[in-house]
Amino acid sequence: MTIAAELNSEARGARAGTAQVKVVPETRELRDRIRAAAREFTRDWDRSKPLSRAEATLRAEQFVQWLGIGQQYLGFCLVALMNEFWRDQVAAVPFHRRLLLLPHCLKNAEGCPADYDEFGLDCRKCGQCSVADFKVRAEELGYKVLVSEGTPIVLKIIVSGHVDAIVGVACLNVLERAFDKVLLAGIPCVATPLLSSNCRNTSVDDDWVAELIEVKLEPPSVRTRSYVSLMRAAAGMFDEPELSRLAPRVRNTGKSDSDPLARQEAIAYEWLMEGGKRSRPFITLAVYDALMGGRATLADTAELPDAVKRTALAIETFHKASLVHDDIEDDDTFRYGRETLHRQYGVGPAINVGDYLIGLGYRLVSRERHSLGFDVAADILDKLADAHLRLSEGQGAELLWRDAVNQSISPLEALKIYALKTAPAFEAALYAGARLAGDATPYEKLFADFSRNLGVAFQILNDLKDWQGDDNNKLLAGQDILSARPTLLLALALEAATPPEREELLRVTAERNRDSRETALNRVRSILHRHGVFQKADQMIEKFRFRAEALADEVEPLALRELLYYLVDTVLSRDEAATPSDPVRSLPLVAVPT
């Protein structure tokens, strides 16, 4: 194992809670001392690639020891180190390509006249608080300014191509959540921590914010590798006119309202453009780039052949088709924060849209056989067909279980369904990228094993998120168990439950009585908490995460290894609300069947 891999392995092992290490230094003298020391400590760091969260945390721990200060300041020190890591690259980005992200809690809560719009606080230049002061100066320089909380809107702005760097102000809690989703992608970012986290009339070191807003330098000699250009390429394929260029519309008559053939095509394309993180096409593009030398990670724009883009596009058409069919089979109400397709147009038209997208996906690859080579196209199509079959097996097993007389299920059986339902899409995306770059044979088993562990962990994470609700997909909490889906949470509960509790769980899944939803939900949640099911599921996520990371440790080339680490961290990123506070670290791992 390489030294870098050892560092990654050691650092990734520590993923404890961080509430006790997010204290902002009480005195300005100590804050200034930490900032000055951070410049010295990071002077010789390699800035050619972004640090993972675990690597950065490990270095922050070393920094705290070096300074001889308390562990409670670890979070603040981490921000100070990351600022120095990224400062020169942020400073080299023109002002008009930067985003200033401000928190709403800096405003004067008692007298603020501003309202919120879809992008956050519509801050007026009233001079009543520092938000307006920062906003005015930043806008004079050319910044785009957003007064809001959270990272989803920030990521959308980054991926859309409007900004290339972020200057942020936030409490340490928010900065911690932002780390995985923003910094790991290689987005240049500096931040000033708020002096408290009480979310009301808080304060900040104004001069530090002003300094970061004004910072400006020539481009540094070393550029940090970033996946932003590939993220933008993956997202951009689903915007018009690029989508219709890569996948020309056959029925584009301009009269879609009156022509049923054109309307059918329009609905399919609209669904393909709707929502989603584009993670699967990103994987295909990123694997291809990694095996071709990683040029896109050092460029502002990813220059990729159309045949590669169309193959990545095909991966997403299969995914979007599976979502249409899954929503029908599960009778889900929401997807991407809107009514599901079958709720909008009816079951028959929705099924047909899914079938249309499957056909479109196969055609996107098959019609590139001359540019890709017949053997390459055939291999990719074979992998896609295999993924399609296994996905259908997993979904079929779930549906048959749901309608069975005996709805008992063991954790092993649930994990087998998970492996079939989730892993094939990741595996197909990884394989397609490698096959587009050359011979994928050396990576086939690796991709299969990696995808199985990543896919299972991803599905368990979705189980946990289901109990918080989800703004992007399912807005109702606890829907999976009450809709009689064979989840791991249910399997773990059935395994640990007393006979009366087991009988009640099975009765809830069998009856699916929407009229008593809240009562049933509270009772099921009570059973899950009593037997530590959420904590057990969280521990299993970490076990499967570790397995996926261990598989990546020996991968060559380095660019592909780092991409696999990045995929683990991003695919398994989570909101704090979805994370049990006290994971059970000693739970034995249940093997996933192949």
Backbone hydrogen bonds, N-H to C=O, Kabsch-Sander energy under -0.5 kcal/mol:
donor,donor_aa,acceptor,acceptor_aa,energy
6,E,2,T,-2.3
7,L,3,I,-2.4
8,N,4,A,-2.6
9,S,5,A,-3.0
10,E,6,E,-2.8
11,A,7,L,-2.7
12,R,8,N,-2.8
13,G,9,S,-0.8
13,G,10,E,-0.6
14,A,11,A,-1.3
15,R,13,G,-0.8
21,V,18,T,-1.7
22,K,19,A,-1.0
23,V,72,Q,-2.8
24,V,22,K,-0.5
31,R,27,T,-1.9
32,D,28,R,-2.6
33,R,29,E,-2.0
34,I,30,L,-2.3
35,R,31,R,-2.2
36,A,32,D,-2.5
37,A,33,R,-2.4
38,A,34,I,-2.1
39,R,35,R,-1.3
40,E,36,A,-1.3
41,F,37,A,-2.8
42,T,38,A,-1.9
43,R,40,E,-1.0
45,W,42,T,-1.8
47,R,45,W,-0.7
56,A,52,S,-2.6
57,T,53,R,-2.5
58,L,54,A,-2.3
59,R,55,E,-2.2
60,A,56,A,-2.3
61,E,57,T,-2.2
62,Q,58,L,-1.8
63,F,59,R,-2.3
64,V,60,A,-2.4
65,Q,61,E,-1.9
66,W,62,Q,-2.4
67,L,63,F,-2.3
68,G,64,V,-1.5
69,I,64,V,-1.7
73,Y,70,G,-1.6
74,L,71,Q,-2.0
75,G,21,V,-3.2
77,C,73,Y,-2.4
78,L,74,L,-2.5
79,V,75,G,-1.8
80,A,76,F,-2.2
81,L,77,C,-2.5
82,M,78,L,-2.5
83,N,79,V,-2.3
84,E,80,A,-1.6
85,F,81,L,-2.2
86,W,82,M,-2.2
87,R,83,N,-1.8
90,V,86,W,-2.5
91,A,87,R,-2.8
92,A,88,D,-1.2
93,V,90,V,-1.4
97,R,94,P,-2.0
98,R,95,F,-1.9
99,L,165,A,-2.2
100,L,144,K,-3.0
101,L,99,L,-0.7
101,L,167,V,-2.7
102,L,100,L,-0.6
102,L,146,L,-2.8
106,L,103,P,-1.4
107,K,104,H,-1.6
109,A,107,K,-1.1
112,C,108,N,-1.5
115,D,122,D,-0.5
117,D,120,G,-3.3
120,G,117,D,-1.7
121,L,147,V,-3.4
122,D,115,D,-3.7
123,C,121,L,-1.8
126,C,124,R,-2.5
133,D,129,C,-1.1
134,F,130,S,-2.8
135,K,131,V,-2.6
136,V,132,A,-2.8
137,R,133,D,-2.0
138,A,134,F,-2.5
139,E,135,K,-2.5
140,E,136,V,-2.0
141,L,137,R,-1.6
142,G,138,A,-1.1
143,Y,138,A,-2.5
144,K,98,R,-2.2
146,L,100,L,-2.8
148,S,102,L,-2.0
148,S,146,L,-0.8
155,L,151,T,-2.8
156,K,152,P,-2.0
157,I,153,I,-2.0
158,I,154,V,-2.5
159,V,155,L,-3.1
160,S,156,K,-1.9
161,G,157,I,-0.5
161,G,158,I,-1.5
162,H,157,I,-1.4
163,V,157,I,-0.6
164,D,97,R,-3.8
165,A,97,R,-1.0
166,I,188,P,-2.1
167,V,99,L,-3.0
168,G,166,I,-0.5
168,G,190,V,-2.8
169,V,101,L,-2.0
170,A,192,T,-1.6
175,L,171,C,-2.4
176,E,172,L,-2.1
177,R,173,N,-1.7
178,A,174,V,-2.3
179,F,175,L,-1.3
180,D,176,E,-0.7
181,K,177,R,-0.8
182,V,178,A,-2.4
183,L,178,A,-0.7
183,L,179,F,-0.6
184,L,179,F,-1.6
185,A,182,V,-0.7
186,G,183,L,-1.9
187,I,182,V,-1.3
190,V,166,I,-2.2
192,T,168,G,-2.2
194,L,170,A,-1.8
195,L,203,S,-2.8
202,T,105,C,-1.5
206,D,204,V,-1.4
208,W,205,D,-0.9
209,V,205,D,-1.7
210,A,206,D,-2.6
211,E,207,D,-2.2
212,L,208,W,-2.2
213,I,209,V,-2.3
214,E,210,A,-2.0
215,V,211,E,-1.1
217,L,91,A,-2.0
225,R,48,S,-2.3
226,S,297,T,-2.4
227,Y,185,A,-2.3
228,V,185,A,-0.6
231,M,227,Y,-2.7
232,R,228,V,-2.7
233,A,229,S,-1.9
234,A,230,L,-2.5
235,A,231,M,-2.4
236,G,232,R,-2.9
237,M,233,A,-1.1
238,F,235,A,-1.6
239,D,236,G,-1.5
243,L,239,D,-2.3
245,R,241,P,-1.6
246,L,242,E,-2.5
247,A,243,L,-2.8
253,T,251,R,-2.3
258,S,255,K,-0.7
259,D,255,K,-2.1
263,R,259,D,-2.5
264,Q,260,P,-2.3
265,E,261,L,-2.0
266,A,262,A,-2.5
267,I,263,R,-2.5
268,A,264,Q,-1.9
269,Y,265,E,-2.4
270,E,266,A,-2.7
271,W,267,I,-2.3
272,L,268,A,-2.0
273,M,269,Y,-1.8
274,E,270,E,-0.8
274,E,271,W,-0.5
282,F,278,R,-1.9
283,I,279,S,-2.1
284,T,280,R,-1.9
285,L,281,P,-2.4
286,A,282,F,-3.1
287,V,283,I,-2.7
288,Y,284,T,-2.1
289,D,285,L,-2.4
290,A,286,A,-2.6
291,L,287,V,-2.3
292,M,288,Y,-0.8
292,M,289,D,-0.6
293,G,290,A,-0.9
294,G,289,D,-3.5
297,T,294,G,-0.7
298,L,295,R,-1.6
299,A,296,A,-1.3
302,A,229,S,-0.5
303,E,301,T,-0.7
304,L,302,A,-0.9
309,K,305,P,-2.1
310,R,306,D,-3.0
311,T,307,A,-1.7
312,A,308,V,-2.2
313,L,309,K,-2.6
314,A,310,R,-2.1
315,I,311,T,-1.6
316,E,312,A,-1.3
317,T,313,L,-1.9
318,F,314,A,-1.9
319,H,315,I,-1.6
320,K,316,E,-3.0
321,A,317,T,-2.1
322,S,318,F,-2.3
323,L,319,H,-1.8
324,V,320,K,-1.8
325,H,321,A,-2.2
326,D,322,S,-2.8
327,D,323,L,-2.6
328,I,324,V,-1.6
329,E,325,H,-2.7
330,D,326,D,-2.6
331,D,327,D,-0.7
331,D,328,I,-0.6
332,D,327,D,-1.9
335,R,338,R,-2.9
336,Y,472,N,-1.1
338,R,335,R,-1.6
340,T,333,T,-2.0
343,R,340,T,-0.7
344,Q,340,T,-1.6
345,Y,341,L,-2.7
346,G,342,H,-1.3
350,A,346,G,-1.7
351,I,347,V,-2.7
352,N,348,G,-2.1
353,V,349,P,-2.0
354,G,350,A,-2.2
355,D,351,I,-2.3
356,Y,352,N,-2.6
357,L,353,V,-2.3
358,I,354,G,-1.8
359,G,355,D,-2.2
360,L,356,Y,-2.5
361,G,357,L,-2.3
362,Y,358,I,-2.0
363,R,359,G,-2.1
364,L,360,L,-2.3
365,V,361,G,-1.2
366,S,362,Y,-2.7
367,R,363,R,-2.2
368,E,365,V,-1.8
369,R,366,S,-1.4
372,L,368,E,-3.2
373,G,369,R,-1.7
377,A,373,G,-2.5
378,A,374,F,-2.4
379,D,375,D,-2.3
380,I,376,V,-2.4
381,L,377,A,-2.6
382,D,378,A,-2.4
383,K,379,D,-2.1
384,L,380,I,-2.5
385,A,381,L,-2.6
386,D,382,D,-2.3
387,A,383,K,-2.4
388,H,384,L,-2.4
389,L,385,A,-2.3
390,R,386,D,-2.4
391,L,387,A,-2.5
392,S,388,H,-2.0
393,E,389,L,-2.1
394,G,390,R,-2.4
395,Q,391,L,-2.5
396,G,392,S,-2.7
397,A,393,E,-2.6
398,E,394,G,-1.9
399,L,395,Q,-2.4
400,L,396,G,-2.6
401,W,397,A,-2.2
402,R,398,E,-2.2
403,D,399,L,-1.4
404,A,401,W,-1.4
407,Q,405,V,-0.7
414,A,410,S,-2.2
415,L,411,P,-2.5
416,K,412,L,-1.8
417,I,413,E,-1.8
418,Y,414,A,-2.3
419,A,415,L,-2.6
420,L,416,K,-1.6
421,K,417,I,-2.4
422,T,418,Y,-2.5
423,A,418,Y,-0.7
423,A,419,A,-0.7
425,A,422,T,-0.5
426,F,422,T,-1.0
427,E,423,A,-2.6
428,A,424,P,-2.7
429,A,425,A,-2.1
430,L,426,F,-2.5
431,Y,427,E,-3.0
432,A,428,A,-2.6
433,G,429,A,-1.7
434,A,430,L,-2.0
435,R,431,Y,-3.0
436,L,432,A,-2.2
437,A,433,G,-0.9
438,G,434,A,-1.0
443,Y,440,A,-1.8
444,E,440,A,-0.8
444,E,441,T,-1.1
447,F,443,Y,-3.1
448,A,444,E,-2.1
449,D,445,K,-2.7
450,F,446,L,-3.1
451,S,447,F,-2.5
452,R,448,A,-1.9
453,N,449,D,-2.0
454,L,450,F,-2.7
455,G,451,S,-3.2
456,V,452,R,-2.1
457,A,453,N,-2.0
458,F,454,L,-2.4
459,Q,455,G,-2.1
460,I,456,V,-2.3
461,L,457,A,-2.4
462,N,458,F,-1.9
463,D,459,Q,-1.8
464,L,460,I,-2.0
465,K,461,L,-2.4
466,D,462,N,-1.9
467,W,463,D,-0.6
467,W,464,L,-1.2
468,Q,465,K,-2.0
469,G,465,K,-1.0
470,D,474,K,-1.6
475,L,473,N,-0.7
478,G,466,D,-2.4
479,Q,476,L,-0.9
482,L,478,G,-1.5
483,S,479,Q,-1.4
484,A,481,I,-1.8
485,R,480,D,-1.7
487,T,485,R,-2.4
491,A,487,T,-2.1
492,L,488,L,-3.0
493,A,489,L,-2.1
494,L,490,L,-2.9
495,E,491,A,-1.9
496,A,492,L,-1.6
497,A,493,A,-2.0
502,R,498,T,-3.0
503,E,499,P,-2.3
504,E,500,P,-2.0
505,L,501,E,-2.6
506,L,502,R,-2.3
507,R,503,E,-1.9
508,V,504,E,-2.4
509,T,505,L,-2.1
510,A,506,L,-1.8
511,E,507,R,-2.6
512,R,508,V,-2.1
514,R,512,R,-0.9
516,S,513,N,-0.7
517,R,514,R,-1.5
520,A,516,S,-2.7
521,L,517,R,-3.1
522,N,518,E,-2.5
523,R,519,T,-2.0
524,V,520,A,-2.8
525,R,521,L,-2.7
526,S,522,N,-2.0
527,I,523,R,-1.9
528,L,524,V,-2.5
529,H,525,R,-2.7
530,R,526,S,-2.3
531,H,527,I,-1.6
532,G,529,H,-1.6
533,V,528,L,-2.6
536,K,532,G,-2.4
537,A,533,V,-2.6
538,D,534,F,-2.2
539,Q,535,Q,-2.2
540,M,536,K,-2.0
541,I,537,A,-1.9
542,E,538,D,-1.8
543,K,539,Q,-2.0
544,F,540,M,-2.5
545,R,541,I,-2.6
546,F,542,E,-2.3
547,R,543,K,-2.0
548,A,544,F,-2.3
549,E,545,R,-2.7
550,A,546,F,-2.5
551,L,547,R,-1.9
552,A,548,A,-1.4
553,D,549,E,-1.1
554,E,551,L,-0.5
555,V,552,A,-1.7
560,L,557,P,-0.6
561,R,557,P,-2.0
562,E,558,L,-2.8
563,L,559,A,-1.5
564,L,560,L,-2.3
565,Y,561,R,-2.1
566,Y,562,E,-2.4
567,L,563,L,-2.6
568,V,564,L,-2.1
569,D,565,Y,-2.2
570,T,566,Y,-2.4
571,V,567,L,-2.9
572,L,568,V,-1.7
573,S,570,T,-1.3
578,A,575,D,-1.4
579,T,576,E,-1.7
584,V,535,Q,-0.6
585,R,583,P,-1.0
587,L,584,V,-1.0
